[in-house]
Amino acid sequence: MSRTFRIGIIGCGGIANGKHMPALKNQPNAEMVAFCDIVEERAREAAAKFGAEDAKVYTDYRELLQDSSLDVVHVCTPNDSHADITIAALESDKHVMCEKPMAKTAVDARRMVDAAKRTDKKLTIGYQNRFRSDSQFLKQVCSDGELGDIYFAKAHAIRRRAVPTWGVFLDEEKQGGGPLIDIGTHALDLTLWMMDNYKPKAVLGTAFHKLSGRENAANAWGSWDPSKFTVEDSAFGMITMQNGATIMLESSWAINLLQTGEAKTTLCGTEGGADMQDGLRINGEKHSRLFMNQIQLDAKGVDFYDGKQESPADLEARLWLEAIEKGTDPVVTPEQACVVSEILEAIYESSKTGKAVYFD
């Protein structure tokens, strides 16, 4: 019989309500017993909807962390607070899932890795796109060596006009950046994971503020306020790895492009290639002929062991709790997520200086 994990939620906003809490509610071995938000009403609403009967509500995460009965904490706050809250939770003897990106800065991300090692507690980052059925299938293709040596890749995170105008998304001080750190991070994580390559050598990047100053702009979620749009509207990077492999990363919330797509990757290897631009496609050469196979998968879910469909968020939550129970590494390790943060920061730095950033 699986143990039941007592879980605390810190940050009861959009991502907590949209992913973390519903997915945990679906886990038979999870019980949400503590909820914290700086807006008390949000925490109370979350507790009423997702919590155990005796769930407690807090407005200060430090008070929540004093509860020694908690096993796990999910950190769902703005980027600038990820590191401090995560480290405090680890040091209070809790396992932690922190929402992506790992941290606002690479220094903070490395602090989080160090804290997990020092406390011997589990830490993972919420890169749920790894758990889509197409991602899971393609990862197995890569792991089986069907693409050979993957030496060129593209990480795609392009929206034509879909700037998030709520919360702190447009606040550089809180978030550390715009589409690059928000959705570019998913595309880069997927790409590095497929390549199983976490050793960057150099990064050259550019970030643009070309459309953010427009009044009454067309946008999926209504026009933005140009005076509050302090992050980039698009950013791009070229990453070279120590083994010579090259990755092109593209991200935007607002750009004049028709070919859009988020959390997608294109891979080119010595034995074959793959892309997610029009479903999942695998290409290569057999018997002196070129081929392309369209893989028919439901990208919204993963086939579960009992014949039901398990959503990516549910699979992420289940495997996270299994890793804690079995003492194994989580699917997303803190070391992997830290490299993603280091590369994203290097793109921003390169854009500001106009020079390439080199890794030791």
Order of alpha helices (4+ residues) and beta strands (2+ residues): beta-alpha-beta-alpha-beta-alpha-beta-alpha-beta-alpha-beta-alpha-beta-alpha-alpha-beta-beta-beta-beta-beta-beta-beta-beta-beta-alpha-alpha-beta
